[in-house]
Amino acid sequence: MGTQAQSSSPSVEVVWEPSARQAAFIEAEPIFEVLFGGARGGGKTDGVLGEWLSHADKYGQNAIGLMVRRTYKQLTETMERSRAIYTPLGAKLVDDTWRFPNGARLRFAYLERDADAENYQGASFTRIYVEEITNFPSEKLILKLMATLRSGAGVPCGFRATGNPGGVGHHWVKARYINPAPLGWKVGRYPFTNPKTGKTVIRDRVFIPSKVEDNPHLGDDYVANLQMQGSPALVKAWLEGDWSVIEGAFFPEWSNEKHVISPFVIPSHWLRFRSGDWGSASPFSIDWWAVVSDDHTLPSGQILPRGALICYRSWYGASSPNVGLKMPAEDVGAGIKLRERDDPTITYGVLDPAAFASDGGPSIAERMARSGIRFRPADNKRVAARGAMGGWDQVRSRLLGNEGRPMIYFFSTCVDQIRTLPALQHDPDKPEDVDTDSEDHGPDSTRYACMSRPFVRQAEPKPTDKILGIGTHNQVTWDELIENQPTASRGSGRI
């Protein structure tokens, strides 16, 4: 099945014809949840606009769709492309809604704040499209939108999204769609039990990868321009849709190979301290650090330099990505005490300064102190200013280290630090700072730790030559996906 407005009559103009990959995306109609994502220029916007045409053609007045972008500016870009495809087909744009001759309706909306999703909770849609889903910092808003997928007319409902690697939502999108099948095309089946009715339903989910070569309308100049505009890692993400590379990462210096180490017994004479970022509705992060007293050789042969920070334990208070446990401060204090029961002396602790604010009662820090857990306010300078160090610069300096040896490491068991630190993005309005919509709680704790032990890095000359490495991925065939979904329709590629 495809979304090409075409007939055998030579007098009928072809308005739009899908590429092979777009046709595959449209053919996934029986699957409830589909991410069409990856490289830039892969034709993803046309794919969702065409998928709607297929859905609208089948279900007419019972087809009710919602097209979502994060900002109004982004929405206007999709709207302009929709005019080129929908207007020649007789559709009329009334306010924010396309109305088609057969009664189908597609509404356009932007959700700049997660709370905006509440405006649609009473609505019913048979199709929801989210363009550039990695612009959304968490899946909470997306799940709220999915809750509006219902049809009294029995129309099969579905969720469709597009996205590139990177963005504040990179982590949760990668966890939901990419990690289960990094090459794509494999259908996952996820049971869901309705807490009100007790009934269990099965929801299918699939990732369909998109690459720049999938779009036959782009010439070699487009690829050449991309290659000139980014680092090798960034170009790889752009051209291949490589989700292991994070577009626009705030800390491109991060390397699992360099910064993540296997746990070992920390020598008892090494100084230890803790850092913390408070959160209730958002996660809290409590992290324990050791300072290398002299160069230390690991069993692997890796040398940890004197003065390096080792994050040897992390307690991340989250029920899901970027969603906190709402745990009382007293319980957090008790949890810290329990985790330190076998530690040598913890010399000091630094905590988010906001936790020391008093609002008519004891502060968060005071409430934790009831368990014997004491902190001092952390230095919260985020970026460098005249006469002041920047916390993020301190983290970056330690990631780089001297002579190729980092000055900060994380035990492989500190999974949430390892997950969130390399995923940080630049603030679009203040590039020297991180985007605070991202999951920055663990990194904030790391920043406090680094600011408590300032490090001055030796200057090194910057390399002048960069080599662009563009790799390839093997892919499974679409036929394998169809075989796993015997109900999937195989159409002619036309409406």
Number of C-alpha atoms within 10 A of each C-alpha: 21 25 29 22 22 17 12 6 7 8 8 10 11 12 15 16 19 24 21 14 22 27 22 22 27 28 22 22 22 16 22 18 22 24 27 29 27 27 26 23 21 29 25 27 21 20 25 25 21 27 27 26 25 22 24 24 18 15 18 16 16 20 25 27 26 22 23 23 23 20 14 14 11 14 18 15 12 18 17 10 13 18 15 12 19 21 14 13 14 12 19 16 18 9 8 11 17 22 19 21 14 16 16 22 23 24 18 19 19 18 17 14 11 16 11 13 17 11 10 14 14 8 12 20 25 25 27 27 25 24 25 22 27 24 22 25 23 24 20 17 17 17 11 16 24 20 14 18 21 18 16 8 11 10 17 17 24 22 23 24 23 24 26 30 29 28 25 28 24 27 25 20 25 18 11 15 21 22 15 16 16 18 16 23 22 20 22 17 14 10 10 12 11 10 8 6 7 9 9 11 12 12 15 17 20 24 27 25 26 28 21 21 19 17 19 13 11 14 11 8 9 11 17 10 10 16 19 11 10 16 18 16 18 24 24 25 25 28 23 24 25 26 23 16 20 26 26 19 20 22 20 18 15 19 13 12 7 17 20 20 19 13 16 10 6 15 12 11 12 15 18 23 20 24 29 31 26 24 23 15 15 19 24 26 25 23 24 25 25 23 21 22 16 12 12 15 11 13 9 8 8 12 13 21 20 13 16 24 26 23 28 22 21 23 20 22 25 20 13 14 19 23 19 17 17 15 15 13 22 18 13 21 21 17 15 20 16 11 13 14 9 8 11 13 14 14 9 15 23 22 26 23 18 15 22 17 13 12 7 6 9 12 16 20 25 21 21 24 16 13 18 13 20 16 22 15 17 23 19 16 15 20 16 15 9 6 6 10 16 21 25 25 19 26 24 22 21 23 22 22 20 16 10 9 17 22 25 27 23 23 19 18 16 20 15 20 26 21 14 18 20 20 27 30 27 19 16 10 9 10 11 16 20 23 20 14 16 23 27 22 27 27 25 24 26 30 26 29 28 24 23 18 12 14 17 10 15 10 9 8 5 6 6 5 6 8 7 15 12 13 9 10 9 6 11 12 11 17 11 12 17 19 10 12 15 9 11 16 14 12 12 11 21 16 19
